[in-house]
Amino acid sequence: MFAGGRVEIARPLEVGQPAERMSQVSAVAVKQGKSGQLAFVTVRASTYANSSVR
């Protein structure tokens, strides 16, 4: 399930140029809900093209 997100675009990608996306789990919080445990995971992702963040 996806709860929400934010996007910041430093520079646009160029059509036809290779790009790479790197994702990292930066935080995990386990909480107790009415029907059991819930895990909230924060994932940070960066997209690189020509060795710079896009």
TIVO-2410 file (N, C-alpha, C; in nm, 3 decimals):
# residues 54
REC num residu      c1      c2      c3 atome chaine
REC   1      M   0.085  -0.116   0.000     N      A
REC   1      M   0.000   0.000   0.000    CA      A
REC   1      M   0.090   0.123   0.000     C      A
REC   2      F   0.054   0.222  -0.075     N      A
REC   2      F   0.127   0.347  -0.084    CA      A
REC   2      F   0.048   0.455  -0.013     C      A
REC   3      A   0.112   0.527   0.079     N      A
REC   3      A   0.040   0.627   0.158    CA      A
REC   3      A   0.059   0.770   0.108     C      A
REC   4      G   0.170   0.800   0.047     N      A
REC   4      G   0.194   0.937   0.002    CA      A
REC   4      G   0.338   0.955  -0.037     C      A
REC   5      G   0.368   1.069  -0.095     N      A
REC   5      G   0.506   1.092  -0.134    CA      A
REC   5      G   0.530   1.234  -0.179     C      A
REC   6      R   0.657   1.265  -0.196     N      A
REC   6      R   0.701   1.395  -0.244    CA      A
REC   6      R   0.802   1.374  -0.356     C      A
REC   7      V   0.801   1.464  -0.453     N      A
REC   7      V   0.895   1.455  -0.565    CA      A
REC   7      V   0.962   1.591  -0.582     C      A
REC   8      E   1.093   1.589  -0.594     N      A
REC   8      E   1.170   1.709  -0.624    CA      A
REC   8      E   1.250   1.682  -0.751     C      A
REC   9      I   1.232   1.765  -0.852     N      A
REC   9      I   1.302   1.746  -0.978    CA      A
REC   9      I   1.412   1.852  -0.988     C      A
REC  10      A   1.538   1.806  -0.983     N      A
REC  10      A   1.652   1.898  -0.992    CA      A
REC  10      A   1.675   1.941  -1.137     C      A
REC  11      R   1.676   1.841  -1.226     N      A
REC  11      R   1.691   1.866  -1.370    CA      A
REC  11      R   1.614   1.757  -1.443     C      A
REC  12      P   1.554   1.789  -1.557     N      A
REC  12      P   1.477   1.687  -1.630    CA      A
REC  12      P   1.567   1.582  -1.693     C      A
REC  13      L   1.512   1.463  -1.712     N      A
REC  13      L   1.583   1.358  -1.785    CA      A
REC  13      L   1.579   1.389  -1.934     C      A
REC  14      E   1.679   1.339  -2.005     N      A
REC  14      E   1.684   1.359  -2.149    CA      A
REC  14      E   1.637   1.232  -2.218     C      A
REC  15      V   1.549   1.246  -2.314     N      A
REC  15      V   1.495   1.131  -2.388    CA      A
REC  15      V   1.610   1.060  -2.459     C      A
REC  16      G   1.613   0.928  -2.445     N      A
REC  16      G   1.714   0.848  -2.513    CA      A
REC  16      G   1.843   0.829  -2.434     C      A
REC  17      Q   1.862   0.901  -2.325     N      A
REC  17      Q   1.983   0.888  -2.244    CA      A
REC  17      Q   1.960   0.788  -2.132     C      A
REC  18      P   2.059   0.702  -2.104     N      A
REC  18      P   2.044   0.607  -1.994    CA      A
REC  18      P   2.032   0.679  -1.859     C      A
REC  19      A   1.955   0.620  -1.770     N      A
REC  19      A   1.938   0.674  -1.635    CA      A
REC  19      A   1.935   0.558  -1.536     C      A
REC  20      E   1.969   0.587  -1.413     N      A
REC  20      E   1.971   0.485  -1.308    CA      A
REC  20      E   1.901   0.540  -1.185     C      A
REC  21      R   1.818   0.458  -1.122     N      A
REC  21      R   1.746   0.499  -1.001    CA      A
REC  21      R   1.799   0.416  -0.884     C      A
REC  22      M   1.838   0.485  -0.778     N      A
REC  22      M   1.889   0.419  -0.658    CA      A
REC  22      M   1.790   0.446  -0.545     C      A
REC  23      S   1.743   0.340  -0.478     N      A
REC  23      S   1.648   0.354  -0.368    CA      A
REC  23      S   1.713   0.303  -0.240     C      A
REC  24      Q   1.679   0.368  -0.127     N      A
REC  24      Q   1.735   0.331   0.001    CA      A
REC  24      Q   1.627   0.344   0.108     C      A
REC  25      V   1.614   0.242   0.192     N      A
REC  25      V   1.523   0.250   0.306    CA      A
REC  25      V   1.590   0.337   0.410     C      A
REC  26      S   1.528   0.450   0.445     N      A
REC  26      S   1.591   0.542   0.540    CA      A
REC  26      S   1.528   0.536   0.680     C      A
REC  27      A   1.409   0.478   0.693     N      A
REC  27      A   1.347   0.467   0.825    CA      A
REC  27      A   1.238   0.360   0.823     C      A
REC  28      V   1.223   0.293   0.936     N      A
REC  28      V   1.115   0.196   0.956    CA      A
REC  28      V   1.055   0.220   1.094     C      A
REC  29      A   0.924   0.234   1.101     N      A
REC  29      A   0.854   0.253   1.228    CA      A
REC  29      A   0.742   0.151   1.237     C      A
REC  30      V   0.747   0.067   1.340     N      A
REC  30      V   0.642  -0.033   1.362    CA      A
REC  30      V   0.546   0.023   1.466     C      A
REC  31      K   0.417   0.022   1.433     N      A
REC  31      K   0.314   0.076   1.522    CA      A
REC  31      K   0.203  -0.027   1.539     C      A
REC  32      Q   0.129  -0.015   1.647     N      A
REC  32      Q   0.018  -0.105   1.675    CA      A
REC  32      Q  -0.112  -0.040   1.629     C      A
REC  33      G  -0.184  -0.107   1.541     N      A
REC  33      G  -0.313  -0.060   1.495    CA      A
REC  33      G  -0.425  -0.141   1.558     C      A
REC  34      K  -0.549  -0.110   1.525     N      A
REC  34      K  -0.663  -0.183   1.581    CA      A
REC  34      K  -0.664  -0.329   1.541     C      A
REC  35      S  -0.614  -0.360   1.420     N      A
REC  35      S  -0.617  -0.498   1.372    CA      A
REC  35      S  -0.479  -0.565   1.376     C      A
REC  36      G  -0.380  -0.501   1.437     N      A
REC  36      G  -0.248  -0.562   1.448    CA      A
REC  36      G  -0.137  -0.461   1.420     C      A
REC  37      Q  -0.018  -0.514   1.400     N      A
REC  37      Q   0.098  -0.429   1.377    CA      A
REC  37      Q   0.100  -0.372   1.235     C      A
REC  38      L   0.152  -0.251   1.224     N      A
REC  38      L   0.172  -0.184   1.095    CA      A
REC  38      L   0.317  -0.141   1.087     C      A
REC  39      A   0.374  -0.147   0.969     N      A
REC  39      A   0.511  -0.099   0.948    CA      A
REC  39      A   0.506   0.017   0.850     C      A
REC  40      F   0.561   0.130   0.891     N      A
REC  40      F   0.572   0.248   0.806    CA      A
REC  40      F   0.717   0.257   0.760     C      A
REC  41      V   0.738   0.253   0.630     N      A
REC  41      V   0.873   0.251   0.574    CA      A
REC  41      V   0.894   0.377   0.490     C      A
REC  42      T   1.004   0.447   0.516     N      A
REC  42      T   1.041   0.563   0.437    CA      A
REC  42      T   1.150   0.522   0.339     C      A
REC  43      V   1.124   0.543   0.210     N      A
REC  43      V   1.220   0.508   0.105    CA      A
REC  43      V   1.262   0.635   0.034     C      A
REC  44      R   1.390   0.657   0.023     N      A
REC  44      R   1.443   0.772  -0.051    CA      A
REC  44      R   1.502   0.720  -0.181     C      A
REC  45      A   1.466   0.785  -0.290     N      A
REC  45      A   1.514   0.740  -0.422    CA      A
REC  45      A   1.574   0.860  -0.496     C      A
REC  46      S   1.683   0.833  -0.565     N      A
REC  46      S   1.749   0.935  -0.648    CA      A
REC  46      S   1.767   0.878  -0.788     C      A
REC  47      T   1.748   0.963  -0.887     N      A
REC  47      T   1.767   0.923  -1.026    CA      A
REC  47      T   1.890   0.994  -1.080     C      A
REC  48      Y   1.981   0.917  -1.140     N      A
REC  48      Y   2.106   0.970  -1.192    CA      A
REC  48      Y   2.112   0.953  -1.344     C      A
REC  49      A   2.164   1.054  -1.410     N      A
REC  49      A   2.191   1.048  -1.554    CA      A
REC  49      A   2.318   1.129  -1.578     C      A
REC  50      N   2.410   1.075  -1.655     N      A
REC  50      N   2.538   1.142  -1.678    CA      A
REC  50      N   2.607   1.180  -1.548     C      A
REC  51      S   2.602   1.090  -1.450     N      A
REC  51      S   2.669   1.106  -1.318    CA      A
REC  51      S   2.617   1.221  -1.234     C      A
REC  52      S   2.498   1.274  -1.263     N      A
REC  52      S   2.442   1.380  -1.179    CA      A
REC  52      S   2.298   1.348  -1.141     C      A
REC  53      V   2.257   1.399  -1.025     N      A
REC  53      V   2.121   1.376  -0.978    CA      A
REC  53      V   2.025   1.452  -1.066     C      A
REC  54      R   1.913   1.387  -1.101     N      A
REC  54      R   1.812   1.451  -1.185    CA      A
REC  54      R   1.693   1.480  -1.104     C      A
***
